[in-house]
Amino acid sequence: MTTIRLPEIVSPAAWREAHSALLLEEKAATRARDALAAERRRLPMMPFDTGYEFDGPDGRVGFLDLFAGRRQLIVYHFWFPPGGPPCPGCSMFTDQISELAHLNARDTTFVLVSPAPQDEIAAFRARMGWEVPWYSVVGTGFQEASGTTEYFALQVFLRDGEQAFLTYETRSRGVEALGPVWSFLDLTPLGRQEEWEDTPPGRPQGPPYAWWRYHDEYERGA
C-alpha cells in the first residue's frame, strides 16, 4: 500500500487562521479575474468571413445559422477527425459544459464543430448523453481560418446584422477552467450583463440575479 503524505494536522484556531489568510488571496484572485474580464470586454474585434458551411442533424447550414438568432456565439473546435477517435481532452471539456438555457438567456449560443461527419458525431454524442449542438465543418476553410486543422480551440463571435466578428479565442490550457455559465459569459463582449460589471457604455446591463431562472422556465427561444 502506497503511503500518502497528508496535510499537517493543526488546532481549530490554527486552521482558521491559515484559512483566513488563504481566503484573502482567493478574494484578490477573484477581483483580478473580474478586472481581466473587464479588459477582455474592451478588446477590439475583427471581421470574420460568414461564407462557411456546416452539416447539422437537420441538414446543411451557413455560419450565421450557428448563432440560432442570438447576438453572440461561442464555438468549441472539438478535435474529432473523420474515422478517428474523438479527442479525450475535448470530451472531458464537453462533459463539464453546464445547462445551455442560461447562456441562451444572455443572447449567447454555444456549439461544437468537428471535421467528423454527422453519423459519427451523432453516435458518439448519443453514447456520451450530450445535448450540445454539434456540427460538421464542410471543407477545410473554417478550420484554416481558425487555426484548428489539427487542434482544438474556443472562439467567441459577435453578430451585427449579416456581419460576424471574432472577438476572442483561446486554446490549450486556456479552456481548462471553462464550463460554468459565468466562465463562458466572461469571455464575451457583452459579459454577464449585470450592473456591477465594469463594462463599456452602450452595452446591456441589468440587476444581478434578477434574470436567473430554473432552466426550464426561460422564455422559449430566449
mmCIF file of the C-alpha atoms, coordinates in Angstrom:
data_MODEL
# 
_entry.id   MODEL 
# 
loop_
_atom_site.group_PDB 
_atom_site.id 
_atom_site.type_symbol 
_atom_site.label_atom_id 
_atom_site.label_alt_id 
_atom_site.label_comp_id 
_atom_site.label_asym_id 
_atom_site.label_entity_id 
_atom_site.label_seq_id 
_atom_site.pdbx_PDB_ins_code 
_atom_site.Cartn_x 
_atom_site.Cartn_y 
_atom_site.Cartn_z 
_atom_site.occupancy 
_atom_site.B_iso_or_equiv 
_atom_site.pdbx_formal_charge 
_atom_site.auth_seq_id 
_atom_site.auth_comp_id 
_atom_site.auth_asym_id 
_atom_site.auth_atom_id 
_atom_site.pdbx_PDB_model_num 
ATOM 1   C CA . MET A 1 1   ? 0.000   0.000  0.000   1.00 0.00 ? 1   MET A CA 1 
ATOM 2   C CA . THR A 1 2   ? 1.389   3.402  -1.017  1.00 0.00 ? 2   THR A CA 1 
ATOM 3   C CA . THR A 1 3   ? 1.815   5.894  1.811   1.00 0.00 ? 3   THR A CA 1 
ATOM 4   C CA . ILE A 1 4   ? 0.304   9.296  1.037   1.00 0.00 ? 4   ILE A CA 1 
ATOM 5   C CA . ARG A 1 5   ? 1.674   12.352 2.761   1.00 0.00 ? 5   ARG A CA 1 
ATOM 6   C CA . LEU A 1 6   ? -1.380  14.168 4.104   1.00 0.00 ? 6   LEU A CA 1 
ATOM 7   C CA . PRO A 1 7   ? -1.718  17.843 5.127   1.00 0.00 ? 7   PRO A CA 1 
ATOM 8   C CA . GLU A 1 8   ? -0.439  18.902 8.537   1.00 0.00 ? 8   GLU A CA 1 
ATOM 9   C CA . ILE A 1 9   ? -2.869  18.437 11.437  1.00 0.00 ? 9   ILE A CA 1 
ATOM 10  C CA . VAL A 1 10  ? -3.341  21.620 13.488  1.00 0.00 ? 10  VAL A CA 1 
ATOM 11  C CA . SER A 1 11  ? -5.704  23.025 16.090  1.00 0.00 ? 11  SER A CA 1 
ATOM 12  C CA . PRO A 1 12  ? -9.040  24.600 15.079  1.00 0.00 ? 12  PRO A CA 1 
ATOM 13  C CA . ALA A 1 13  ? -7.638  28.072 15.833  1.00 0.00 ? 13  ALA A CA 1 
ATOM 14  C CA . ALA A 1 14  ? -4.540  27.474 13.678  1.00 0.00 ? 14  ALA A CA 1 
ATOM 15  C CA . TRP A 1 15  ? -6.669  26.077 10.851  1.00 0.00 ? 15  TRP A CA 1 
ATOM 16  C CA . ARG A 1 16  ? -8.970  29.117 10.852  1.00 0.00 ? 16  ARG A CA 1 
ATOM 17  C CA . GLU A 1 17  ? -6.003  31.467 10.833  1.00 0.00 ? 17  GLU A CA 1 
ATOM 18  C CA . ALA A 1 18  ? -4.471  29.659 7.844   1.00 0.00 ? 18  ALA A CA 1 
ATOM 19  C CA . HIS A 1 19  ? -7.836  29.517 6.069   1.00 0.00 ? 19  HIS A CA 1 
ATOM 20  C CA . SER A 1 20  ? -8.468  33.243 6.600   1.00 0.00 ? 20  SER A CA 1 
ATOM 21  C CA . ALA A 1 21  ? -5.078  34.064 5.075   1.00 0.00 ? 21  ALA A CA 1 
ATOM 22  C CA . LEU A 1 22  ? -5.866  31.909 2.044   1.00 0.00 ? 22  LEU A CA 1 
ATOM 23  C CA . LEU A 1 23  ? -9.320  33.477 1.714   1.00 0.00 ? 23  LEU A CA 1 
ATOM 24  C CA . LEU A 1 24  ? -7.721  36.908 1.343   1.00 0.00 ? 24  LEU A CA 1 
ATOM 25  C CA . GLU A 1 25  ? -5.656  35.588 -1.569  1.00 0.00 ? 25  GLU A CA 1 
ATOM 26  C CA . GLU A 1 26  ? -8.717  33.958 -3.124  1.00 0.00 ? 26  GLU A CA 1 
ATOM 27  C CA . LYS A 1 27  ? -10.677 37.219 -2.949  1.00 0.00 ? 27  LYS A CA 1 
ATOM 28  C CA . ALA A 1 28  ? -7.759  39.056 -4.555  1.00 0.00 ? 28  ALA A CA 1 
ATOM 29  C CA . ALA A 1 29  ? -7.724  36.445 -7.330  1.00 0.00 ? 29  ALA A CA 1 
ATOM 30  C CA . THR A 1 30  ? -11.486 36.933 -7.867  1.00 0.00 ? 30  THR A CA 1 
ATOM 31  C CA . ARG A 1 31  ? -11.035 40.695 -8.180  1.00 0.00 ? 31  ARG A CA 1 
ATOM 32  C CA . ALA A 1 32  ? -8.148  40.154 -10.594 1.00 0.00 ? 32  ALA A CA 1 
ATOM 33  C CA . ARG A 1 33  ? -10.302 37.773 -12.656 1.00 0.00 ? 33  ARG A CA 1 
ATOM 34  C CA . ASP A 1 34  ? -13.099 40.363 -12.791 1.00 0.00 ? 34  ASP A CA 1 
ATOM 35  C CA . ALA A 1 35  ? -10.612 43.003 -13.936 1.00 0.00 ? 35  ALA A CA 1 
ATOM 36  C CA . LEU A 1 36  ? -9.319  40.666 -16.651 1.00 0.00 ? 36  LEU A CA 1 
ATOM 37  C CA . ALA A 1 37  ? -12.876 40.024 -17.859 1.00 0.00 ? 37  ALA A CA 1 
ATOM 38  C CA . ALA A 1 38  ? -13.476 43.789 -17.997 1.00 0.00 ? 38  ALA A CA 1 
ATOM 39  C CA . GLU A 1 39  ? -10.343 44.178 -20.116 1.00 0.00 ? 39  GLU A CA 1 
ATOM 40  C CA . ARG A 1 40  ? -11.496 41.348 -22.365 1.00 0.00 ? 40  ARG A CA 1 
ATOM 41  C CA . ARG A 1 41  ? -14.803 43.154 -22.981 1.00 0.00 ? 41  ARG A CA 1 
ATOM 42  C CA . ARG A 1 42  ? -12.780 46.076 -24.302 1.00 0.00 ? 42  ARG A CA 1 
ATOM 43  C CA . LEU A 1 43  ? -10.879 44.038 -26.868 1.00 0.00 ? 43  LEU A CA 1 
ATOM 44  C CA . PRO A 1 44  ? -11.339 45.220 -30.460 1.00 0.00 ? 44  PRO A CA 1 
ATOM 45  C CA . MET A 1 45  ? -12.932 42.779 -32.881 1.00 0.00 ? 45  MET A CA 1 
ATOM 46  C CA . MET A 1 46  ? -12.126 41.734 -36.424 1.00 0.00 ? 46  MET A CA 1 
ATOM 47  C CA . PRO A 1 47  ? -14.425 40.876 -39.356 1.00 0.00 ? 47  PRO A CA 1 
ATOM 48  C CA . PHE A 1 48  ? -14.909 37.155 -39.928 1.00 0.00 ? 48  PHE A CA 1 
ATOM 49  C CA . ASP A 1 49  ? -15.994 35.535 -43.190 1.00 0.00 ? 49  ASP A CA 1 
ATOM 50  C CA . THR A 1 50  ? -19.586 34.276 -42.968 1.00 0.00 ? 50  THR A CA 1 
ATOM 51  C CA . GLY A 1 51  ? -19.434 32.100 -46.091 1.00 0.00 ? 51  GLY A CA 1 
ATOM 52  C CA . TYR A 1 52  ? -18.525 28.842 -44.343 1.00 0.00 ? 52  TYR A CA 1 
ATOM 53  C CA . GLU A 1 53  ? -20.971 25.940 -44.292 1.00 0.00 ? 53  GLU A CA 1 
ATOM 54  C CA . PHE A 1 54  ? -21.645 23.153 -41.824 1.00 0.00 ? 54  PHE A CA 1 
ATOM 55  C CA . ASP A 1 55  ? -23.651 19.950 -41.709 1.00 0.00 ? 55  ASP A CA 1 
ATOM 56  C CA . GLY A 1 56  ? -26.020 19.579 -38.784 1.00 0.00 ? 56  GLY A CA 1 
ATOM 57  C CA . PRO A 1 57  ? -28.573 16.961 -37.755 1.00 0.00 ? 57  PRO A CA 1 
ATOM 58  C CA . ASP A 1 58  ? -31.191 18.744 -39.899 1.00 0.00 ? 58  ASP A CA 1 
ATOM 59  C CA . GLY A 1 59  ? -29.021 19.380 -42.944 1.00 0.00 ? 59  GLY A CA 1 
ATOM 60  C CA . ARG A 1 60  ? -26.576 21.980 -44.211 1.00 0.00 ? 60  ARG A CA 1 
ATOM 61  C CA . VAL A 1 61  ? -26.441 25.438 -42.628 1.00 0.00 ? 61  VAL A CA 1 
ATOM 62  C CA . GLY A 1 62  ? -24.369 28.580 -43.006 1.00 0.00 ? 62  GLY A CA 1 
ATOM 63  C CA . PHE A 1 63  ? -22.087 30.146 -40.428 1.00 0.00 ? 63  PHE A CA 1 
ATOM 64  C CA . LEU A 1 64  ? -24.654 32.762 -39.399 1.00 0.00 ? 64  LEU A CA 1 
ATOM 65  C CA . ASP A 1 65  ? -27.163 29.966 -38.759 1.00 0.00 ? 65  ASP A CA 1 
ATOM 66  C CA . LEU A 1 66  ? -24.930 28.733 -35.938 1.00 0.00 ? 66  LEU A CA 1 
ATOM 67  C CA . PHE A 1 67  ? -25.933 31.838 -33.950 1.00 0.00 ? 67  PHE A CA 1 
ATOM 68  C CA . ALA A 1 68  ? -29.517 30.463 -33.812 1.00 0.00 ? 68  ALA A CA 1 
ATOM 69  C CA . GLY A 1 69  ? -30.894 34.004 -33.878 1.00 0.00 ? 69  GLY A CA 1 
ATOM 70  C CA . ARG A 1 70  ? -28.759 35.234 -30.981 1.00 0.00 ? 70  ARG A CA 1 
ATOM 71  C CA . ARG A 1 71  ? -26.166 38.016 -30.922 1.00 0.00 ? 71  ARG A CA 1 
ATOM 72  C CA . GLN A 1 72  ? -23.196 36.067 -29.537 1.00 0.00 ? 72  GLN A CA 1 
ATOM 73  C CA . LEU A 1 73  ? -21.752 32.680 -30.494 1.00 0.00 ? 73  LEU A CA 1 
ATOM 74  C CA . ILE A 1 74  ? -19.212 30.531 -28.664 1.00 0.00 ? 74  ILE A CA 1 
ATOM 75  C CA . VAL A 1 75  ? -17.640 27.844 -30.868 1.00 0.00 ? 75  VAL A CA 1 
ATOM 76  C CA . TYR A 1 76  ? -15.608 24.996 -29.433 1.00 0.00 ? 76  TYR A CA 1 
ATOM 77  C CA . HIS A 1 77  ? -13.482 23.253 -32.040 1.00 0.00 ? 77  HIS A CA 1 
ATOM 78  C CA . PHE A 1 78  ? -13.768 19.636 -30.853 1.00 0.00 ? 78  PHE A CA 1 
ATOM 79  C CA . TRP A 1 79  ? -10.949 17.612 -32.408 1.00 0.00 ? 79  TRP A CA 1 
ATOM 80  C CA . PHE A 1 80  ? -12.695 14.604 -33.959 1.00 0.00 ? 80  PHE A CA 1 
ATOM 81  C CA . PRO A 1 81  ? -11.241 13.600 -37.345 1.00 0.00 ? 81  PRO A CA 1 
ATOM 82  C CA . PRO A 1 82  ? -13.316 11.525 -39.790 1.00 0.00 ? 82  PRO A CA 1 
ATOM 83  C CA . GLY A 1 83  ? -12.932 7.862  -38.894 1.00 0.00 ? 83  GLY A CA 1 
ATOM 84  C CA . GLY A 1 84  ? -10.679 8.732  -35.977 1.00 0.00 ? 84  GLY A CA 1 
ATOM 85  C CA . PRO A 1 85  ? -11.166 8.753  -32.220 1.00 0.00 ? 85  PRO A CA 1 
ATOM 86  C CA . PRO A 1 86  ? -12.780 11.772 -30.528 1.00 0.00 ? 86  PRO A CA 1 
ATOM 87  C CA . CYS A 1 87  ? -10.233 13.761 -28.518 1.00 0.00 ? 87  CYS A CA 1 
ATOM 88  C CA . PRO A 1 88  ? -10.343 12.592 -24.851 1.00 0.00 ? 88  PRO A CA 1 
ATOM 89  C CA . GLY A 1 89  ? -9.490  16.087 -23.598 1.00 0.00 ? 89  GLY A CA 1 
ATOM 90  C CA . CYS A 1 90  ? -12.245 17.651 -25.708 1.00 0.00 ? 90  CYS A CA 1 
ATOM 91  C CA . SER A 1 91  ? -14.611 15.011 -24.358 1.00 0.00 ? 91  SER A CA 1 
ATOM 92  C CA . MET A 1 92  ? -13.710 15.860 -20.777 1.00 0.00 ? 92  MET A CA 1 
ATOM 93  C CA . PHE A 1 93  ? -14.260 19.542 -21.548 1.00 0.00 ? 93  PHE A CA 1 
ATOM 94  C CA . THR A 1 94  ? -17.677 18.839 -23.086 1.00 0.00 ? 94  THR A CA 1 
ATOM 95  C CA . ASP A 1 95  ? -18.674 16.765 -20.053 1.00 0.00 ? 95  ASP A CA 1 
ATOM 96  C CA . GLN A 1 96  ? -18.303 19.937 -17.971 1.00 0.00 ? 96  GLN A CA 1 
ATOM 97  C CA . ILE A 1 97  ? -20.489 22.249 -20.080 1.00 0.00 ? 97  ILE A CA 1 
ATOM 98  C CA . SER A 1 98  ? -23.384 23.451 -17.956 1.00 0.00 ? 98  SER A CA 1 
ATOM 99  C CA . GLU A 1 99  ? -27.059 23.890 -18.917 1.00 0.00 ? 99  GLU A CA 1 
ATOM 100 C CA . LEU A 1 100 ? -27.177 25.981 -22.083 1.00 0.00 ? 100 LEU A CA 1 
ATOM 101 C CA . ALA A 1 101 ? -30.512 27.655 -21.313 1.00 0.00 ? 101 ALA A CA 1 
ATOM 102 C CA . HIS A 1 102 ? -28.701 30.108 -19.017 1.00 0.00 ? 102 HIS A CA 1 
ATOM 103 C CA . LEU A 1 103 ? -26.280 31.118 -21.786 1.00 0.00 ? 103 LEU A CA 1 
ATOM 104 C CA . ASN A 1 104 ? -29.150 31.405 -24.252 1.00 0.00 ? 104 ASN A CA 1 
ATOM 105 C CA . ALA A 1 105 ? -30.920 33.767 -21.859 1.00 0.00 ? 105 ALA A CA 1 
ATOM 106 C CA . ARG A 1 106 ? -27.930 36.102 -22.192 1.00 0.00 ? 106 ARG A CA 1 
ATOM 107 C CA . ASP A 1 107 ? -28.254 36.185 -26.006 1.00 0.00 ? 107 ASP A CA 1 
ATOM 108 C CA . THR A 1 108 ? -25.442 33.634 -26.407 1.00 0.00 ? 108 THR A CA 1 
ATOM 109 C CA . THR A 1 109 ? -25.341 30.355 -28.336 1.00 0.00 ? 109 THR A CA 1 
ATOM 110 C CA . PHE A 1 110 ? -22.817 27.573 -27.739 1.00 0.00 ? 110 PHE A CA 1 
ATOM 111 C CA . VAL A 1 111 ? -21.911 24.942 -30.369 1.00 0.00 ? 111 VAL A CA 1 
ATOM 112 C CA . LEU A 1 112 ? -19.312 22.284 -31.062 1.00 0.00 ? 112 LEU A CA 1 
ATOM 113 C CA . VAL A 1 113 ? -17.756 21.859 -34.514 1.00 0.00 ? 113 VAL A CA 1 
ATOM 114 C CA . SER A 1 114 ? -15.649 18.961 -35.809 1.00 0.00 ? 114 SER A CA 1 
ATOM 115 C CA . PRO A 1 115 ? -14.306 17.548 -39.087 1.00 0.00 ? 115 PRO A CA 1 
ATOM 116 C CA . ALA A 1 116 ? -16.111 14.235 -38.437 1.00 0.00 ? 116 ALA A CA 1 
ATOM 117 C CA . PRO A 1 117 ? -19.326 13.559 -40.389 1.00 0.00 ? 117 PRO A CA 1 
ATOM 118 C CA . GLN A 1 118 ? -22.720 13.744 -38.711 1.00 0.00 ? 118 GLN A CA 1 
ATOM 119 C CA . ASP A 1 119 ? -23.242 9.995  -38.438 1.00 0.00 ? 119 ASP A CA 1 
ATOM 120 C CA . GLU A 1 120 ? -20.043 9.608  -36.396 1.00 0.00 ? 120 GLU A CA 1 
ATOM 121 C CA . ILE A 1 121 ? -20.842 12.673 -34.315 1.00 0.00 ? 121 ILE A CA 1 
ATOM 122 C CA . ALA A 1 122 ? -24.403 11.506 -33.647 1.00 0.00 ? 122 ALA A CA 1 
ATOM 123 C CA . ALA A 1 123 ? -23.229 8.088  -32.460 1.00 0.00 ? 123 ALA A CA 1 
ATOM 124 C CA . PHE A 1 124 ? -20.643 9.486  -30.067 1.00 0.00 ? 124 PHE A CA 1 
ATOM 125 C CA . ARG A 1 125 ? -22.978 12.259 -28.881 1.00 0.00 ? 125 ARG A CA 1 
ATOM 126 C CA . ALA A 1 126 ? -25.622 9.647  -28.019 1.00 0.00 ? 126 ALA A CA 1 
ATOM 127 C CA . ARG A 1 127 ? -23.041 7.496  -26.242 1.00 0.00 ? 127 ARG A CA 1 
ATOM 128 C CA . MET A 1 128 ? -21.951 10.441 -24.096 1.00 0.00 ? 128 MET A CA 1 
ATOM 129 C CA . GLY A 1 129 ? -25.519 11.632 -23.472 1.00 0.00 ? 129 GLY A CA 1 
ATOM 130 C CA . TRP A 1 130 ? -24.767 15.175 -24.651 1.00 0.00 ? 130 TRP A CA 1 
ATOM 131 C CA . GLU A 1 131 ? -27.342 17.653 -25.974 1.00 0.00 ? 131 GLU A CA 1 
ATOM 132 C CA . VAL A 1 132 ? -24.905 20.379 -27.052 1.00 0.00 ? 132 VAL A CA 1 
ATOM 133 C CA . PRO A 1 133 ? -25.462 21.402 -30.716 1.00 0.00 ? 133 PRO A CA 1 
ATOM 134 C CA . TRP A 1 134 ? -22.672 19.776 -32.758 1.00 0.00 ? 134 TRP A CA 1 
ATOM 135 C CA . TYR A 1 135 ? -21.886 20.493 -36.404 1.00 0.00 ? 135 TYR A CA 1 
ATOM 136 C CA . SER A 1 136 ? -19.578 19.001 -39.037 1.00 0.00 ? 136 SER A CA 1 
ATOM 137 C CA . VAL A 1 137 ? -17.390 21.502 -40.857 1.00 0.00 ? 137 VAL A CA 1 
ATOM 138 C CA . VAL A 1 138 ? -17.726 21.457 -44.645 1.00 0.00 ? 138 VAL A CA 1 
ATOM 139 C CA . GLY A 1 139 ? -14.326 21.654 -46.293 1.00 0.00 ? 139 GLY A CA 1 
ATOM 140 C CA . THR A 1 140 ? -11.254 22.970 -44.506 1.00 0.00 ? 140 THR A CA 1 
ATOM 141 C CA . GLY A 1 141 ? -11.664 26.738 -44.880 1.00 0.00 ? 141 GLY A CA 1 
ATOM 142 C CA . PHE A 1 142 ? -13.245 27.380 -41.491 1.00 0.00 ? 142 PHE A CA 1 
ATOM 143 C CA . GLN A 1 143 ? -10.581 25.411 -39.657 1.00 0.00 ? 143 GLN A CA 1 
ATOM 144 C CA . GLU A 1 144 ? -7.797  27.027 -41.654 1.00 0.00 ? 144 GLU A CA 1 
ATOM 145 C CA . ALA A 1 145 ? -9.128  30.475 -40.785 1.00 0.00 ? 145 ALA A CA 1 
ATOM 146 C CA . SER A 1 146 ? -9.368  29.438 -37.136 1.00 0.00 ? 146 SER A CA 1 
ATOM 147 C CA . GLY A 1 147 ? -6.050  27.591 -36.865 1.00 0.00 ? 147 GLY A CA 1 
ATOM 148 C CA . THR A 1 148 ? -7.718  24.321 -35.886 1.00 0.00 ? 148 THR A CA 1 
ATOM 149 C CA . THR A 1 149 ? -6.882  21.950 -38.748 1.00 0.00 ? 149 THR A CA 1 
ATOM 150 C CA . GLU A 1 150 ? -5.222  19.605 -36.243 1.00 0.00 ? 150 GLU A CA 1 
ATOM 151 C CA . TYR A 1 151 ? -6.040  21.086 -32.881 1.00 0.00 ? 151 TYR A CA 1 
ATOM 152 C CA . PHE A 1 152 ? -8.817  22.247 -30.558 1.00 0.00 ? 152 PHE A CA 1 
ATOM 153 C CA . ALA A 1 153 ? -9.695  25.821 -29.643 1.00 0.00 ? 153 ALA A CA 1 
ATOM 154 C CA . LEU A 1 154 ? -12.531 28.009 -28.415 1.00 0.00 ? 154 LEU A CA 1 
ATOM 155 C CA . GLN A 1 155 ? -13.682 31.151 -30.210 1.00 0.00 ? 155 GLN A CA 1 
ATOM 156 C CA . VAL A 1 156 ? -16.225 33.882 -29.459 1.00 0.00 ? 156 VAL A CA 1 
ATOM 157 C CA . PHE A 1 157 ? -18.105 35.696 -32.223 1.00 0.00 ? 157 PHE A CA 1 
ATOM 158 C CA . LEU A 1 158 ? -20.464 38.667 -32.290 1.00 0.00 ? 158 LEU A CA 1 
ATOM 159 C CA . ARG A 1 159 ? -23.128 39.156 -34.949 1.00 0.00 ? 159 ARG A CA 1 
ATOM 160 C CA . ASP A 1 160 ? -24.259 42.538 -36.253 1.00 0.00 ? 160 ASP A CA 1 
ATOM 161 C CA . GLY A 1 161 ? -26.902 42.059 -38.942 1.00 0.00 ? 161 GLY A CA 1 
ATOM 162 C CA . GLU A 1 162 ? -25.353 39.978 -41.702 1.00 0.00 ? 162 GLU A CA 1 
ATOM 163 C CA . GLN A 1 163 ? -21.810 40.561 -40.442 1.00 0.00 ? 163 GLN A CA 1 
ATOM 164 C CA . ALA A 1 164 ? -19.868 38.491 -37.915 1.00 0.00 ? 164 ALA A CA 1 
ATOM 165 C CA . PHE A 1 165 ? -16.802 39.407 -35.920 1.00 0.00 ? 165 PHE A CA 1 
ATOM 166 C CA . LEU A 1 166 ? -14.226 37.412 -33.992 1.00 0.00 ? 166 LEU A CA 1 
ATOM 167 C CA . THR A 1 167 ? -13.945 38.932 -30.505 1.00 0.00 ? 167 THR A CA 1 
ATOM 168 C CA . TYR A 1 168 ? -11.896 36.369 -28.545 1.00 0.00 ? 168 TYR A CA 1 
ATOM 169 C CA . GLU A 1 169 ? -10.187 32.991 -28.781 1.00 0.00 ? 169 GLU A CA 1 
ATOM 170 C CA . THR A 1 170 ? -8.197  30.676 -26.529 1.00 0.00 ? 170 THR A CA 1 
ATOM 171 C CA . ARG A 1 171 ? -6.674  27.213 -26.708 1.00 0.00 ? 171 ARG A CA 1 
ATOM 172 C CA . SER A 1 172 ? -4.526  24.751 -24.763 1.00 0.00 ? 172 SER A CA 1 
ATOM 173 C CA . ARG A 1 173 ? -4.823  25.413 -21.006 1.00 0.00 ? 173 ARG A CA 1 
ATOM 174 C CA . GLY A 1 174 ? -6.964  28.459 -21.700 1.00 0.00 ? 174 GLY A CA 1 
ATOM 175 C CA . VAL A 1 175 ? -10.035 26.206 -21.885 1.00 0.00 ? 175 VAL A CA 1 
ATOM 176 C CA . GLU A 1 176 ? -9.485  24.005 -18.868 1.00 0.00 ? 176 GLU A CA 1 
ATOM 177 C CA . ALA A 1 177 ? -11.236 26.285 -16.348 1.00 0.00 ? 177 ALA A CA 1 
ATOM 178 C CA . LEU A 1 178 ? -14.274 26.820 -18.604 1.00 0.00 ? 178 LEU A CA 1 
ATOM 179 C CA . GLY A 1 179 ? -17.656 25.138 -18.304 1.00 0.00 ? 179 GLY A CA 1 
ATOM 180 C CA . PRO A 1 180 ? -19.840 27.046 -15.824 1.00 0.00 ? 180 PRO A CA 1 
ATOM 181 C CA . VAL A 1 181 ? -22.166 29.697 -17.241 1.00 0.00 ? 181 VAL A CA 1 
ATOM 182 C CA . TRP A 1 182 ? -20.169 32.543 -15.682 1.00 0.00 ? 182 TRP A CA 1 
ATOM 183 C CA . SER A 1 183 ? -16.860 31.416 -17.148 1.00 0.00 ? 183 SER A CA 1 
ATOM 184 C CA . PHE A 1 184 ? -18.289 31.449 -20.681 1.00 0.00 ? 184 PHE A CA 1 
ATOM 185 C CA . LEU A 1 185 ? -20.099 34.788 -20.305 1.00 0.00 ? 185 LEU A CA 1 
ATOM 186 C CA . ASP A 1 186 ? -16.884 36.360 -19.013 1.00 0.00 ? 186 ASP A CA 1 
ATOM 187 C CA . LEU A 1 187 ? -15.309 35.594 -22.409 1.00 0.00 ? 187 LEU A CA 1 
ATOM 188 C CA . THR A 1 188 ? -17.933 37.533 -24.362 1.00 0.00 ? 188 THR A CA 1 
ATOM 189 C CA . PRO A 1 189 ? -18.029 41.234 -25.281 1.00 0.00 ? 189 PRO A CA 1 
ATOM 190 C CA . LEU A 1 190 ? -21.409 41.620 -23.514 1.00 0.00 ? 190 LEU A CA 1 
ATOM 191 C CA . GLY A 1 191 ? -20.260 39.806 -20.367 1.00 0.00 ? 191 GLY A CA 1 
ATOM 192 C CA . ARG A 1 192 ? -22.758 38.756 -17.709 1.00 0.00 ? 192 ARG A CA 1 
ATOM 193 C CA . GLN A 1 193 ? -24.789 41.899 -18.475 1.00 0.00 ? 193 GLN A CA 1 
ATOM 194 C CA . GLU A 1 194 ? -25.117 42.792 -14.804 1.00 0.00 ? 194 GLU A CA 1 
ATOM 195 C CA . GLU A 1 195 ? -24.851 46.298 -13.362 1.00 0.00 ? 195 GLU A CA 1 
ATOM 196 C CA . TRP A 1 196 ? -21.842 45.630 -11.138 1.00 0.00 ? 196 TRP A CA 1 
ATOM 197 C CA . GLU A 1 197 ? -19.604 44.803 -14.098 1.00 0.00 ? 197 GLU A CA 1 
ATOM 198 C CA . ASP A 1 198 ? -17.042 47.241 -15.442 1.00 0.00 ? 198 ASP A CA 1 
ATOM 199 C CA . THR A 1 199 ? -18.452 47.293 -18.977 1.00 0.00 ? 199 THR A CA 1 
ATOM 200 C CA . PRO A 1 200 ? -18.103 49.889 -21.767 1.00 0.00 ? 200 PRO A CA 1 
ATOM 201 C CA . PRO A 1 201 ? -21.104 52.233 -22.187 1.00 0.00 ? 201 PRO A CA 1 
ATOM 202 C CA . GLY A 1 202 ? -23.882 51.229 -24.556 1.00 0.00 ? 202 GLY A CA 1 
ATOM 203 C CA . ARG A 1 203 ? -23.988 47.527 -23.708 1.00 0.00 ? 203 ARG A CA 1 
ATOM 204 C CA . PRO A 1 204 ? -26.913 45.815 -21.978 1.00 0.00 ? 204 PRO A CA 1 
ATOM 205 C CA . GLN A 1 205 ? -26.809 45.633 -18.189 1.00 0.00 ? 205 GLN A CA 1 
ATOM 206 C CA . GLY A 1 206 ? -29.403 44.932 -15.535 1.00 0.00 ? 206 GLY A CA 1 
ATOM 207 C CA . PRO A 1 207 ? -29.743 43.960 -11.871 1.00 0.00 ? 207 PRO A CA 1 
ATOM 208 C CA . PRO A 1 208 ? -27.670 40.941 -10.821 1.00 0.00 ? 208 PRO A CA 1 
ATOM 209 C CA . TYR A 1 209 ? -29.571 37.747 -10.020 1.00 0.00 ? 209 TYR A CA 1 
ATOM 210 C CA . ALA A 1 210 ? -32.848 39.172 -11.369 1.00 0.00 ? 210 ALA A CA 1 
ATOM 211 C CA . TRP A 1 211 ? -32.560 37.352 -14.713 1.00 0.00 ? 211 TRP A CA 1 
ATOM 212 C CA . TRP A 1 212 ? -31.826 33.930 -13.219 1.00 0.00 ? 212 TRP A CA 1 
ATOM 213 C CA . ARG A 1 213 ? -34.455 31.227 -13.782 1.00 0.00 ? 213 ARG A CA 1 
ATOM 214 C CA . TYR A 1 214 ? -34.803 27.489 -13.450 1.00 0.00 ? 214 TYR A CA 1 
ATOM 215 C CA . HIS A 1 215 ? -33.509 26.364 -16.824 1.00 0.00 ? 215 HIS A CA 1 
ATOM 216 C CA . ASP A 1 216 ? -36.942 25.131 -17.925 1.00 0.00 ? 216 ASP A CA 1 
ATOM 217 C CA . GLU A 1 217 ? -38.575 28.474 -17.103 1.00 0.00 ? 217 GLU A CA 1 
ATOM 218 C CA . TYR A 1 218 ? -36.768 30.750 -19.549 1.00 0.00 ? 218 TYR A CA 1 
ATOM 219 C CA . GLU A 1 219 ? -38.883 32.112 -22.350 1.00 0.00 ? 219 GLU A CA 1 
ATOM 220 C CA . ARG A 1 220 ? -38.779 29.645 -25.240 1.00 0.00 ? 220 ARG A CA 1 
ATOM 221 C CA . GLY A 1 221 ? -36.071 30.610 -27.686 1.00 0.00 ? 221 GLY A CA 1 
ATOM 222 C CA . ALA A 1 222 ? -34.607 33.306 -25.396 1.00 0.00 ? 222 ALA A CA 1 
# 
